Amino acid sequence: MAIKKIDFKLFEKDSYLEQSIYSEIKILSKFKHPNIVELYEVLNSKRSLYIIMEFCQDGDLKRLLKQRGRLTEEEAYAVIRQIASGFR
């Protein structure tokens, strides 16, 4: 599992961040697919929001691109197929 901890103080300074976080929660709660990170639970304390989700050991696409740089056409096609399969 992975836990995102977000202090509510950040929301006071950035309403866009608050909207983005709650949108992420809403979207993730609707999906259950091997190619989409699974949301397990959302908890609140007085000061923080905790998003408990599946841990991706190999990281995300952003990390892959940062490590490897450009993908070959075949690699890019495989990644796009995996992403698209999550929306079926």
C-alpha positions as CSV (number, residue, x, y, z in Angstrom):
1,M,0.0,0.0,0.0
2,A,0.9,3.6,-0.5
3,I,-0.5,6.5,1.5
4,K,-0.7,10.1,0.4
5,K,-0.9,12.5,3.3
6,I,-2.2,15.9,2.5
7,D,-2.4,18.7,5.1
8,F,-5.6,20.6,5.0
9,K,-3.6,23.8,5.3
10,L,-2.4,23.3,1.7
11,F,-6.1,23.6,0.6
12,E,-6.4,27.0,2.2
13,K,-3.6,28.3,0.0
14,D,-4.5,26.4,-3.2
15,S,-8.1,25.7,-4.0
16,Y,-7.0,24.2,-7.3
17,L,-5.1,21.5,-5.4
18,E,-8.1,20.7,-3.3
19,Q,-10.3,20.4,-6.3
20,S,-7.7,18.2,-8.0
21,I,-7.2,15.9,-5.1
22,Y,-11.0,15.3,-4.6
23,S,-11.3,14.7,-8.4
24,E,-8.6,12.1,-8.2
25,I,-10.4,10.4,-5.4
26,K,-13.7,10.4,-7.2
27,I,-12.2,9.0,-10.4
28,L,-10.1,6.4,-8.7
29,S,-13.1,5.1,-6.7
30,K,-14.9,4.3,-10.0
31,F,-12.1,2.1,-11.5
32,K,-11.0,-1.4,-10.7
33,H,-8.5,-2.6,-13.4
34,P,-4.9,-4.0,-13.3
35,N,-3.6,-1.0,-15.2
36,I,-5.1,1.6,-12.9
37,V,-3.9,2.2,-9.3
38,E,-6.6,0.9,-6.9
39,L,-8.0,3.2,-4.3
40,Y,-8.5,1.4,-1.0
41,E,-9.7,4.0,1.4
42,V,-9.8,7.7,2.2
43,L,-9.4,8.9,5.8
44,N,-9.6,12.3,7.5
45,S,-8.1,13.6,10.7
46,K,-8.4,17.1,12.0
47,R,-5.4,18.3,10.1
48,S,-4.9,15.9,7.2
49,L,-6.4,13.8,4.5
50,Y,-5.0,10.3,3.9
51,I,-5.5,8.5,0.6
52,I,-4.7,4.8,0.9
53,M,-4.0,3.2,-2.4
54,E,-2.2,0.4,-4.2
55,F,1.6,0.7,-4.2
56,C,3.2,0.6,-7.7
57,Q,6.6,-0.9,-7.2
58,D,7.8,-0.1,-10.7
59,G,6.6,3.5,-10.5
60,D,4.4,5.4,-13.0
61,L,4.7,6.4,-16.6
62,K,6.3,9.7,-15.7
63,R,9.1,7.9,-13.9
64,L,9.6,5.5,-16.8
65,L,10.0,8.3,-19.2
66,K,12.4,10.1,-16.9
67,Q,14.5,7.0,-16.6
68,R,14.4,5.8,-20.2
69,G,13.9,9.0,-22.2
70,R,12.0,8.5,-25.4
71,L,10.3,5.2,-26.1
72,T,10.5,3.4,-29.3
73,E,7.3,3.3,-31.4
74,E,6.6,-0.3,-30.3
75,E,7.1,0.6,-26.6
76,A,4.8,3.6,-27.0
77,Y,2.2,1.5,-28.7
78,A,2.3,-1.0,-25.8
79,V,2.0,1.7,-23.2
80,I,-1.0,3.3,-25.0
81,R,-2.7,-0.1,-25.3
82,Q,-2.3,-0.6,-21.5
83,I,-3.7,2.8,-20.8
84,A,-6.6,2.4,-23.1
85,S,-7.5,-1.0,-21.7
86,G,-8.0,0.6,-18.3
87,F,-11.0,2.6,-19.8
88,R,-13.0,-0.4,-21.0
